[in-house]
Amino acid sequence: MYTVVGGGIAGLAAAYRLRSRGHEVRVFEASDAVGGLAALYDTAGDPIERFYHHLSRSEETIVELADELGVGDRLEWRIGENAYYLDGVVHPLDKPWEILAYPGMSLYDKLRLALLTQGIDVRGGRPRFGTYDDLADFEDVPVREFIVEHTTQGVYDGFFEPLLDAKFGDRVDDVSAAWLLGRVKFRGERDLLRGEVLGYFDGSVAVLLDALVDAVGEDVITTNARVTGLDAGPGGVESVTVETDAGTETHDTDGVVVAAMPNVLTDLTGYTCAIDFQGAVCAVVTLDEPLTDTYWLNVADDAPFGALIEHTNFVPPERYGGDHLLYVASYVQSPDEPNWTDDDAALRERWLAGIEDLFPAFDRGAVSAFRIARNPRAAPVYERGYRDAIVPTDLAAAGSPGVYYAGMASRAQYPERSLNGGIVAGFEAADAAVGRTDAAVDRADAAADRAIDADG
């Protein structure tokens, strides 16, 4: 019997892998529902994620899992159109002629940016391939320094600076160039005449979550259950202590997969993770009419949020009873920032005013709902030296044999966290747990055979 701590996508993936290998499993989720950052809101039609989600073409494991679970046909690949709000104007940035018309950079700047995104290093006037293949080469290079050296100052000022400020705030100088290169590689394919190809499940990520729950078994998943302690013996973890609505319970276990944030791992084992995390505040605004005609709008002008993601310009509003759904999103670097300290009413007022500043024709009367989700640890800050701080999958060498990690600070979530990375992390932790157990069984069997041979 294995124990999985956390019922998010990584925890469910770990439980599924363990059950697929023929092992019994229990999943304990501290909140009242599984899903983690993929938790959902109801709408007039399909549910929608509280924090925006889509897939890139590079995310192959989640596609394979969906096929394996029988829901691969529910995954749709759509065009996600992108634009940049600059000096009061929305500038589309998908088609070649739109990029050429963008006024924020010179033609030379755009050429240098395009070459970087294709992995071509033209420093010194001679094109070179392979410069960016090994992210470790850029782990300790500040992202600002890298962009200026490998493209131009104009690319940094006119394109990257607003994006980096929105994502990392005053932490931008700590961010590694390896993260940026990894993100460029992570993004999926593009249709040169239409835009970026992105994936989304017909019916939301709930389609995949429900299939995972069915495969794992709803009877082995307990919500409102917090694992508060591990009891270890000579060979590793032997039992877990769980606080539930019914009281304190103790369960025997052959191993524990911690599919939660590193602070949970610290509480259970004492392992200290050096990775810092940033919070996120995300509103889903229900509108009677669309705000823009683009999916993802980055905002270069001053605004109290980082981006506007109009979901129903990606997935048709008919899926949501004809409503138009808009994400308003902001990362938070400090708990003292207004986007974190404001109560929901104050944040709603400030963000709607921010939308009005960008779009004077915006009518607040079109807003029928404004739902806010907050998470204090929504994403890592990919600082220089991040790779050295990744939590190992198997915690045996760190003094906790029988404990395996599948949370957001895992290797699978570098250089960019994603749903796909969560599934890979869950699979890797489950494989490590089973591999260690199988090796122990093999050693025990071999010792028994030797003893029999000696007796004989």
HELIX and SHEET records of a PDB file:
HELIX    1   1 ILE A    9  SER A   20  1                                  12    
HELIX    2   2 GLY A   36  ALA A   38  5                                   3    
HELIX    3   3 GLU A   60  GLU A   68  1                                   9    
HELIX    4   4 GLY A   72  ARG A   74  5                                   3    
HELIX    5   5 PRO A   96  ALA A  101  1                                   6    
HELIX    6   6 LEU A  107  THR A  117  1                                  11    
HELIX    7   7 ARG A  123  GLY A  125  5                                   3    
HELIX    8   8 LEU A  135  PHE A  138  5                                   4    
HELIX    9   9 VAL A  143  HIS A  150  1                                   8    
HELIX   10  10 GLN A  153  VAL A  155  1                                   3    
HELIX   11  11 TYR A  156  PHE A  160  3                                   5    
HELIX   12  12 GLU A  161  PHE A  168  1                                   8    
HELIX   13  13 GLY A  169  ASP A  174  5                                   6    
HELIX   14  14 ALA A  177  PHE A  186  1                                  10    
HELIX   15  15 ALA A  206  VAL A  216  1                                  11    
HELIX   16  16 GLU A  218  VAL A  220  5                                   3    
HELIX   17  17 PRO A  262  THR A  269  1                                   8    
HELIX   18  18 HIS A  311  ASN A  313  5                                   3    
HELIX   19  19 PRO A  317  TYR A  320  5                                   4    
HELIX   20  20 PRO A  338  THR A  341  1                                   4    
HELIX   21  21 ASP A  344  LEU A  358  1                                  15    
HELIX   22  22 ARG A  364  ALA A  366  5                                   3    
HELIX   23  23 TYR A  386  ALA A  389  1                                   4    
HELIX   24  24 ALA A  396  ALA A  398  5                                   3    
HELIX   25  25 ARG A  411  GLN A  413  5                                   3    
HELIX   26  26 LEU A  419  ASP A  455  1                                  37    
SHEET    1   A 5 ILE A 221  THR A 222  0                                        
SHEET    2   A 5 VAL A  25  PHE A  28  1                                        
SHEET    3   A 5 TYR A   2  VAL A   5  1                                        
SHEET    4   A 5 GLY A 255  VAL A 258  1                                        
SHEET    5   A 5 VAL A 403  TYR A 405  1                                        
SHEET    1   B 2 LEU A  40  TYR A  41  0                                        
SHEET    2   B 2 ILE A  48  GLU A  49 -1                                        
SHEET    1   C 3 LEU A  55  SER A  56  0                                        
SHEET    2   C 3 GLY A 195  PHE A 201 -1                                        
SHEET    3   C 3 LEU A  75  GLY A  80 -1                                        
SHEET    1   D 3 LEU A  55  SER A  56  0                                        
SHEET    2   D 3 GLY A 195  PHE A 201 -1                                        
SHEET    3   D 3 ARG A 190  ASP A 191 -1                                        
SHEET    1   E 7 VAL A  89  PRO A  92  0                                        
SHEET    2   E 7 ASN A  82  LEU A  86 -1                                        
SHEET    3   E 7 TRP A 296  VAL A 299  1                                        
SHEET    4   E 7 ALA A 307  GLU A 310 -1                                        
SHEET    5   E 7 HIS A 324  VAL A 332 -1                                        
SHEET    6   E 7 PHE A 277  LEU A 287 -1                                        
SHEET    7   E 7 VAL A 367  PRO A 380 -1                                        
SHEET    1   F 2 ILE A 120  ASP A 121  0                                        
SHEET    2   F 2 ARG A 128  PHE A 129 -1                                        
SHEET    1   G 3 ARG A 226  GLY A 233  0                                        
SHEET    2   G 3 GLY A 236  THR A 244 -1                                        
SHEET    3   G 3 GLY A 247  ASP A 252 -1                                        
END                                                                             
